[in-house]
C-alpha cells in the first residue's frame, strides 16, 4: 500500500493516519521516495530537510492534516530551513523564527519536507534563477512551470506532495496552477494570516496549490484570520445548490485577444458551466487600464528592491550588484530610480482606483470567468532573468493580462484545470468573485471537479 500513497490527496492521507492504517512516517517516506524518483527531472525543490520531516513524523501530531507531507515556497520563511527567496544574495540565509502562517501549518499537523523554488523575490512569471536553475513543467520538461510559485505547482503536479504552499501578488498561484494542471486558489485580501511582514501594499496573499478542491478548502479554513472584516469561510466541504450568474470574457486588460487554445479552453468551460445549470453570458472585459496596472505593480516592486539594496549596503560594504542580483532585478531598480519622486504614492493610488473599478465590475455577477493565461505555456528561457529587460516586461504584461487585477481588487479568484491545450499540456480556466465570496468559488469548484475530475490525469514521469 505504501507504494500508492503518493497518489492520494491530502485529506485521504490524513484519514489513513487517523484510522491507524498508516503512520505519518510511512507517509513521509512515501513522499521522499517519490521526490527522489522525479525531482531530478523537475527540479522543484530549493531545499530539503528529510531528517527533520522524519523526526516530526515520529513526534505526537494533532490537527486535521496530521501527518500529511507538505512543501513551503521559498519566498516564505520556515524555521531551521534555508530562506533564499530565489536569490544568490540570500543563498546562505536560514530562517530562525516562525511566522503566523507557519504556526498555522504546524498546528494543522502538516509535515514540511523542504522549500520549493521561486523566481528571484517572486517577481517573474517563470521559475528560472541564477541560484537554482530552471524548474521544469512535469507535463513537458521543455516548458516553464510558471512563477512565482512554479516549484510548488510542479511538485504537486508531479505528485511529490498532494498540496504545497504558494503566494500570489499578481497571479503567482493561479498561473503556475494553470500551467501545471493543478487547482490554484487565491483568497481575498486579509482573509488568511500572513507569512511575510510585507504584503506589497495588500497585493500579496498566501495559500496553496493542490490536487483536489477539498484540500485547498481545508487549508483555507485552517489559515484564515479570526479578525477578518468578512464572516469566516470555515471548511467548505461540498457544492451548493445555488445556480450562479456567470459572466465571461476573453480580452486581456491590455486589449489583446487570447490565443486559440486559451479561447477554446474557455469556451469549453463556458459550456460546462451551462450544462451544470448556471446562467452564463458573455460580457465586455473589465474597464481597466492594463498598462497603468503594470506600471503601478512594477513601481512598487522596484521600490521594494531599491529599499532592499540600500539595507544590504552595510552588510556587504557596497550595493548589491551582478554577483548577488539577477540582471532583471538590477534593471528594474534602475528603471524605478528614473521614475518621478511620487511614483510610489501614485502606484498606491492606482491600487485603490483600479481595484475599485474591478470590484464594481464583479458586483454585477456571482462569478466572472476568463482564461488564466492568454497563451500556451511558454518554453523555458522565454522569461529567463538574463534576457533583455524590455522583452521580459512585454512577456510579463501579456502573461498577467488576466490575473493581476484581482490582487489590486483584493477579491478571491481561482484557476481550475478543466482542460488541456497543445500536446496535453494543461491550460486553466480562471474564476473570480466579489469580496467575501470564497465560499461561492469553492462550492463551484467542487461541481467542476466532479464533472471534470482533473486529478485523475497524471503526467508521465520516469519513476
C-alpha positions as CSV (number, residue, x, y, z in Angstrom):
1,X,0.0,0.0,0.0
2,X,2.8,2.4,0.8
3,X,3.8,2.4,-2.9
4,X,0.5,4.0,-3.7
5,X,0.4,6.7,-1.0
6,X,1.8,9.4,-3.3
7,X,-1.3,9.1,-5.5
8,X,-3.7,10.2,-2.6
9,X,-4.9,13.7,-1.9
10,X,-4.1,15.3,1.4
11,X,-7.4,14.6,3.2
12,X,-7.3,11.0,2.1
13,X,-3.7,10.7,3.6
14,X,-4.8,12.3,6.8
15,X,-7.8,9.9,7.1
16,X,-5.5,7.0,6.8
17,X,-3.4,8.3,9.7
18,X,-6.5,8.9,11.9
19,X,-7.7,5.3,11.2
20,X,-4.2,3.9,12.0
21,X,-3.9,2.4,8.6
22,X,-0.6,4.2,8.0
23,X,1.8,6.2,10.2
24,X,2.9,9.7,9.5
25,X,6.4,8.3,9.0
26,X,5.1,6.0,6.2
27,X,3.5,9.0,4.5
28,X,6.7,11.0,4.8
29,X,8.9,8.1,3.5
30,X,6.5,7.6,0.6
31,X,6.8,11.3,-0.3
32,X,10.6,11.2,-0.1
33,X,10.7,8.2,-2.4
34,X,8.5,10.0,-4.9
35,X,10.6,13.1,-4.7
36,X,13.8,11.2,-5.2
37,X,12.3,9.5,-8.2
38,X,11.0,12.6,-10.1
39,X,12.8,15.6,-8.7
40,X,15.9,15.2,-10.9
41,X,13.6,15.8,-13.9
42,X,11.5,18.6,-12.5
43,X,13.8,20.5,-10.1
44,X,11.0,21.9,-8.0
45,X,12.9,21.9,-4.6
46,X,15.2,24.7,-3.4
47,X,15.9,23.0,-0.1
48,X,15.0,19.7,1.6
49,X,15.3,18.5,5.2
50,X,14.1,14.9,5.2
51,X,15.7,14.3,8.6
52,X,13.6,17.0,10.2
53,X,10.5,15.6,8.5
54,X,11.1,12.1,9.7
55,X,11.7,13.4,13.3
56,X,8.5,15.4,13.2
57,X,6.6,12.4,11.8
58,X,7.6,10.3,14.9
59,X,6.6,13.0,17.4
60,X,3.0,13.4,18.6
61,X,0.9,15.2,16.0
62,X,-2.6,16.7,16.0
63,X,-4.7,18.7,13.6
64,X,-7.0,17.8,10.7
65,X,-4.0,17.2,8.4
66,X,-1.8,15.4,10.9
67,X,1.0,13.5,9.2
68,X,0.5,14.9,5.7
69,X,3.7,15.9,3.8
70,X,3.9,19.5,2.7
71,X,6.3,21.9,1.0
72,X,6.7,25.7,1.6
73,X,7.5,28.2,-1.2
74,X,10.9,29.7,-0.6
75,X,9.6,33.3,-0.6
76,X,8.4,32.5,2.9
77,X,10.4,31.6,6.0
78,X,10.2,28.2,7.8
79,X,12.2,27.9,11.0
80,X,15.5,26.0,10.5
81,X,15.3,25.9,6.8
82,X,17.2,28.0,4.2
83,X,15.3,31.1,3.1
84,X,17.0,32.3,-0.1
85,X,13.9,33.8,-1.9
86,X,15.4,32.6,-5.2
87,X,18.4,35.0,-4.8
88,X,22.1,34.5,-4.6
89,X,22.0,37.5,-2.2
90,X,20.4,35.3,0.5
91,X,21.8,31.9,-0.6
92,X,23.1,31.1,2.9
93,X,20.3,32.7,4.9
94,X,18.5,30.4,7.3
95,X,15.1,31.3,8.9
96,X,15.1,31.2,12.7
97,X,11.6,32.4,13.7
98,X,8.2,31.1,12.8
99,X,5.6,33.3,11.1
100,X,1.9,33.4,11.8
101,X,1.4,31.3,8.7
102,X,3.9,28.6,9.6
103,X,2.5,28.3,13.1
104,X,-0.9,27.5,11.5
105,X,0.7,24.9,9.2
106,X,2.3,23.2,12.2
107,X,-0.9,23.4,14.2
108,X,-2.7,21.7,11.3
109,X,-0.3,18.7,11.7
110,X,1.4,19.2,8.3
111,X,5.0,17.9,8.0
112,X,7.3,20.2,6.0
113,X,9.8,18.3,3.9
114,X,11.5,21.4,2.4
115,X,11.2,24.5,0.3
116,X,10.1,24.9,-3.3
117,X,11.7,27.0,-6.0
118,X,10.6,30.5,-6.9
119,X,11.7,33.3,-9.2
120,X,14.0,35.8,-7.6
121,X,11.9,37.6,-5.0
122,X,8.9,36.3,-6.8
123,X,9.0,38.9,-9.5
124,X,8.9,36.8,-12.7
125,X,6.3,34.5,-14.2
126,X,8.8,31.7,-14.8
127,X,10.8,29.9,-12.1
128,X,14.3,30.1,-13.6
129,X,17.0,31.6,-11.4
130,X,20.8,32.0,-11.5
131,X,20.8,30.5,-8.0
132,X,18.7,27.4,-8.6
133,X,18.5,26.9,-12.3
134,X,15.2,26.1,-14.1
135,X,12.1,24.3,-12.8
136,X,10.5,22.2,-15.4
137,X,6.9,21.6,-16.2
138,X,6.1,17.9,-15.5
139,X,3.8,17.7,-18.5
140,X,6.5,18.9,-20.9
141,X,10.0,19.2,-19.4
142,X,11.0,21.8,-22.1
143,X,8.3,24.2,-20.8
144,X,8.2,26.5,-17.9
145,X,6.4,25.6,-14.6
146,X,5.4,29.3,-14.3
147,X,6.1,31.6,-11.5
148,X,6.5,32.7,-9.0
149,X,5.0,29.6,-7.3
150,X,6.4,27.4,-10.1
151,X,8.2,25.0,-7.8
152,X,5.1,24.3,-5.7
153,X,2.9,23.8,-8.7
154,X,5.4,21.5,-10.4
155,X,5.8,19.5,-7.1
156,X,2.1,18.9,-6.8
157,X,1.6,18.1,-10.5
158,X,4.5,15.6,-10.3
159,X,2.8,14.1,-7.2
160,X,5.7,14.8,-4.8
161,X,3.1,16.1,-2.4
162,X,-0.6,16.4,-2.6
163,X,-0.6,20.1,-1.6
164,X,2.1,22.8,-1.3
165,X,2.2,26.4,-0.2
166,X,2.2,29.3,-2.6
167,X,1.8,33.0,-2.6
168,X,0.1,35.3,-5.1
169,X,0.8,39.0,-5.8
170,X,-0.4,39.2,-9.4
171,X,-1.1,35.6,-10.5
172,X,1.7,33.7,-8.8
173,X,-0.5,30.9,-7.6
174,X,-3.0,30.9,-10.4
175,X,-0.8,31.0,-13.4
176,X,1.5,28.1,-12.3
177,X,-1.6,26.2,-11.4
178,X,-2.9,26.7,-14.9
179,X,0.4,25.6,-16.5
180,X,0.8,22.5,-14.3
181,X,-2.8,21.3,-14.2
182,X,-3.5,21.7,-10.5
183,X,-6.0,23.7,-8.5
184,X,-4.8,27.1,-7.5
185,X,-6.9,29.3,-5.2
186,X,-6.2,32.9,-4.2
187,X,-8.1,34.1,-1.1
188,X,-9.3,37.7,-0.9
189,X,-7.2,40.4,0.8
190,X,-6.9,40.0,4.5
191,X,-8.6,36.6,4.5
192,X,-5.6,34.5,5.7
193,X,-2.8,35.2,8.2
194,X,0.4,36.5,6.6
195,X,3.6,34.6,6.0
196,X,5.8,37.7,5.5
197,X,5.8,41.1,7.2
198,X,5.4,42.9,3.8
199,X,2.3,42.1,1.7
200,X,3.3,44.5,-1.1
201,X,0.6,47.1,-0.1
202,X,-2.1,44.5,0.1
203,X,-1.3,42.8,-3.2
204,X,0.3,39.6,-1.8
205,X,-1.7,36.7,-0.2
206,X,-0.7,33.2,0.8
207,X,-2.5,29.9,0.2
208,X,-1.7,26.7,-1.7
209,X,-1.8,24.6,-4.8
210,X,-3.4,21.2,-4.6
211,X,-4.7,18.2,-6.4
212,X,-8.2,18.4,-5.0
213,X,-10.5,21.2,-4.1
214,X,-11.2,19.8,-0.6
215,X,-7.5,20.0,0.3
216,X,-7.5,23.7,-0.7
217,X,-10.7,24.4,1.2
218,X,-9.3,22.7,4.3
219,X,-6.1,24.7,4.2
220,X,-8.1,27.9,3.9
221,X,-10.2,27.0,7.0
222,X,-7.0,26.4,9.0
223,X,-5.2,29.6,8.0
224,X,-8.0,32.2,7.8
225,X,-7.8,35.2,10.1
226,X,-10.1,35.4,13.1
227,X,-10.1,39.2,12.9
228,X,-11.2,39.4,9.2
229,X,-13.8,42.0,8.3
230,X,-15.7,39.4,6.4
231,X,-17.6,36.5,8.0
232,X,-15.4,33.4,8.3
233,X,-15.4,30.9,5.5
234,X,-14.8,27.8,7.5
235,X,-14.4,24.5,5.8
236,X,-16.4,24.4,2.5
237,X,-16.9,20.7,2.0
238,X,-19.4,20.4,-0.8
239,X,-21.0,22.1,-3.8
240,X,-24.0,24.4,-3.5
241,X,-27.5,24.0,-5.0
242,X,-27.4,27.7,-5.9
243,X,-27.3,28.4,-9.6
244,X,-24.9,31.3,-10.4
245,X,-25.0,34.2,-12.8
246,X,-21.6,33.9,-14.5
247,X,-20.1,36.5,-16.9
248,X,-17.2,35.6,-19.2
249,X,-14.8,37.5,-21.4
250,X,-11.6,36.7,-23.4
251,X,-9.8,40.1,-24.0
252,X,-6.9,40.8,-21.7
253,X,-6.6,44.1,-19.8
254,X,-4.2,45.4,-22.4
255,X,-6.7,44.8,-25.2
256,X,-5.2,41.7,-26.6
257,X,-7.2,38.6,-27.6
258,X,-6.3,35.3,-26.1
259,X,-4.7,32.7,-28.3
260,X,-6.8,30.0,-30.0
261,X,-6.0,27.3,-27.4
262,X,-6.8,29.5,-24.4
263,X,-10.1,30.7,-26.1
264,X,-11.0,27.1,-26.9
265,X,-10.5,26.0,-23.3
266,X,-12.5,28.9,-22.0
267,X,-15.4,28.2,-24.4
268,X,-15.4,24.6,-23.3
269,X,-15.5,25.7,-19.7
270,X,-18.4,28.0,-20.5
271,X,-20.4,25.1,-22.0
272,X,-19.6,23.0,-18.9
273,X,-21.0,25.7,-16.6
274,X,-24.1,25.9,-18.7
275,X,-24.5,22.2,-18.6
276,X,-24.4,22.4,-14.8
277,X,-27.3,24.8,-15.0
278,X,-25.6,28.1,-14.4
279,X,-26.7,31.3,-16.2
280,X,-23.6,32.1,-18.3
281,X,-23.4,35.1,-20.5
282,X,-20.6,36.9,-22.5
283,X,-19.7,40.3,-21.2
284,X,-17.3,43.1,-22.1
285,X,-13.9,42.9,-20.3
286,X,-13.4,44.9,-17.1
287,X,-12.9,48.6,-17.8
288,X,-9.3,48.5,-16.6
289,X,-6.2,50.3,-17.9
290,X,-3.8,47.3,-18.1
291,X,-0.8,49.5,-18.8
292,X,-1.4,51.6,-15.7
293,X,-1.8,48.4,-13.7
294,X,1.5,47.1,-14.8
295,X,3.3,50.4,-14.2
296,X,1.9,50.5,-10.7
297,X,2.9,46.9,-9.9
298,X,6.5,47.3,-11.0
299,X,6.8,50.7,-9.4
300,X,6.0,49.1,-6.1
301,X,8.3,46.1,-6.9
302,X,11.1,48.4,-7.9
303,X,10.7,50.5,-4.8
304,X,10.9,47.3,-2.6
305,X,14.1,46.1,-4.5
306,X,15.7,49.6,-4.2
307,X,15.0,49.6,-0.4
308,X,16.5,46.1,-0.1
309,X,19.6,47.2,-1.8
310,X,20.0,50.2,0.5
311,X,19.6,47.9,3.5
312,X,22.3,45.5,2.3
313,X,25.0,48.1,1.8
314,X,26.0,47.8,5.4
315,X,26.3,44.0,5.3
316,X,28.2,43.9,2.0
317,X,30.1,47.2,2.3
318,X,28.8,48.1,-1.1
319,X,25.5,48.0,-3.0
320,X,24.5,44.5,-4.3
321,X,25.5,44.0,-7.9
322,X,25.5,41.3,-10.6
323,X,27.3,38.9,-8.2
324,X,24.2,38.8,-6.0
325,X,21.2,40.0,-8.1
326,X,19.9,38.9,-11.4
327,X,20.0,41.2,-14.4
328,X,16.3,41.7,-14.4
329,X,16.2,42.9,-10.8
330,X,19.1,45.3,-11.4
331,X,17.4,46.6,-14.5
332,X,14.1,47.0,-12.5
333,X,15.9,49.0,-9.8
334,X,17.4,51.3,-12.5
335,X,14.0,51.8,-14.1
336,X,12.5,52.6,-10.7
337,X,15.1,55.2,-10.0
338,X,14.2,57.1,-13.1
339,X,10.6,57.4,-12.1
340,X,9.1,60.6,-10.6
341,X,9.6,61.0,-6.9
342,X,5.9,60.5,-6.2
343,X,5.9,57.2,-8.1
344,X,5.1,55.0,-5.1
345,X,2.2,57.3,-4.0
346,X,0.8,57.2,-7.5
347,X,1.1,53.4,-7.6
348,X,-0.7,53.1,-4.3
349,X,-3.5,55.3,-5.6
350,X,-3.7,53.1,-8.6
351,X,-4.4,50.1,-6.4
352,X,-7.4,52.0,-5.0
353,X,-8.7,53.3,-8.3
354,X,-8.1,50.2,-10.5
355,X,-9.0,47.8,-7.7
356,X,-12.3,49.7,-7.0
357,X,-13.2,49.5,-10.7
358,X,-12.7,45.7,-10.7
359,X,-14.7,45.3,-7.6
360,X,-17.6,47.3,-9.1
361,X,-17.4,45.2,-12.3
362,X,-17.6,41.9,-10.3
363,X,-20.6,43.1,-8.3
364,X,-22.7,42.6,-11.5
365,X,-22.2,38.8,-11.3
366,X,-21.9,36.0,-8.9
367,X,-18.7,34.8,-10.7
368,X,-16.6,36.1,-13.6
369,X,-14.8,33.8,-16.0
370,X,-11.8,34.3,-18.3
371,X,-8.7,32.4,-19.3
372,X,-6.0,32.1,-16.6
373,X,-3.3,32.7,-19.2
374,X,-3.7,34.0,-22.8
375,X,-1.3,31.7,-24.5
376,X,0.0,28.2,-24.5
377,X,2.6,27.6,-21.8
378,X,5.9,29.0,-23.0
379,X,9.1,27.1,-23.4
380,X,11.9,27.7,-20.8
381,X,14.0,30.7,-21.5
382,X,11.2,33.0,-22.6
383,X,11.2,34.8,-19.3
384,X,14.7,33.9,-18.1
385,X,16.1,36.7,-15.8
386,X,19.1,37.4,-18.0
387,X,17.0,38.2,-21.1
388,X,16.6,41.7,-22.4
389,X,14.6,43.8,-19.9
390,X,12.1,45.1,-22.5
391,X,11.4,41.6,-23.8
392,X,10.8,40.3,-20.3
393,X,8.4,43.2,-19.5
394,X,6.5,42.7,-22.7
395,X,6.1,39.0,-21.8
396,X,5.1,39.7,-18.2
397,X,2.5,42.2,-19.4
398,X,0.9,39.6,-21.6
399,X,1.2,36.7,-19.1
400,X,-0.5,38.6,-16.3
401,X,-3.2,40.1,-18.6
402,X,-6.0,38.4,-16.7
403,X,-4.7,37.7,-13.2
404,X,-3.1,40.8,-11.7
405,X,-6.2,43.0,-11.4
406,X,-7.7,40.6,-8.8
407,X,-4.8,41.3,-6.5
408,X,-5.5,45.1,-6.9
409,X,-9.1,44.5,-6.2
410,X,-8.4,42.2,-3.2
411,X,-11.1,39.7,-4.4
412,X,-10.9,35.9,-4.3
413,X,-10.0,34.0,-7.5
414,X,-9.0,30.6,-8.7
415,X,-7.6,28.7,-11.6
416,X,-9.3,25.4,-12.3
417,X,-7.6,22.8,-14.5
418,X,-10.6,21.6,-16.6
419,X,-9.0,21.1,-20.0
420,X,-5.7,21.0,-21.8
421,X,-4.0,22.7,-24.7
422,X,-1.4,21.7,-27.2
423,X,0.1,18.2,-26.6
424,X,-1.9,17.6,-23.5
425,X,-0.2,20.5,-21.6
426,X,-2.8,22.0,-19.1
427,X,-4.4,25.4,-19.6
428,X,-6.5,26.6,-16.7
429,X,-9.8,28.5,-16.6
430,X,-10.0,31.5,-14.3
431,X,-12.9,32.3,-12.0
432,X,-13.3,35.3,-9.7
433,X,-16.0,36.5,-7.3
434,X,-16.8,39.6,-5.3
435,X,-15.2,40.4,-1.9
436,X,-16.0,37.8,0.7
437,X,-17.3,35.2,-1.8
438,X,-14.6,32.5,-1.3
439,X,-17.4,30.0,-0.4
440,X,-19.1,30.7,-3.7
441,X,-15.9,29.9,-5.7
442,X,-15.1,26.7,-3.7
443,X,-18.6,25.4,-4.0
444,X,-18.4,25.9,-7.8
445,X,-15.0,24.3,-7.9
446,X,-16.5,21.1,-6.3
447,X,-19.1,21.0,-9.0
448,X,-16.5,21.5,-11.8
449,X,-14.2,18.8,-10.2
450,X,-17.0,16.3,-10.1
451,X,-17.9,17.0,-13.8
452,X,-14.3,17.0,-14.9
453,X,-12.1,15.0,-12.5
454,X,-8.7,16.5,-13.4
455,X,-6.9,14.8,-10.5
456,X,-7.1,11.5,-12.5
457,X,-4.7,12.9,-15.1
458,X,-1.1,12.3,-14.1
459,X,2.0,13.4,-16.1
460,X,4.1,10.6,-17.4
461,X,7.3,10.7,-15.2
462,X,10.1,8.2,-15.0
463,X,9.8,6.7,-11.6
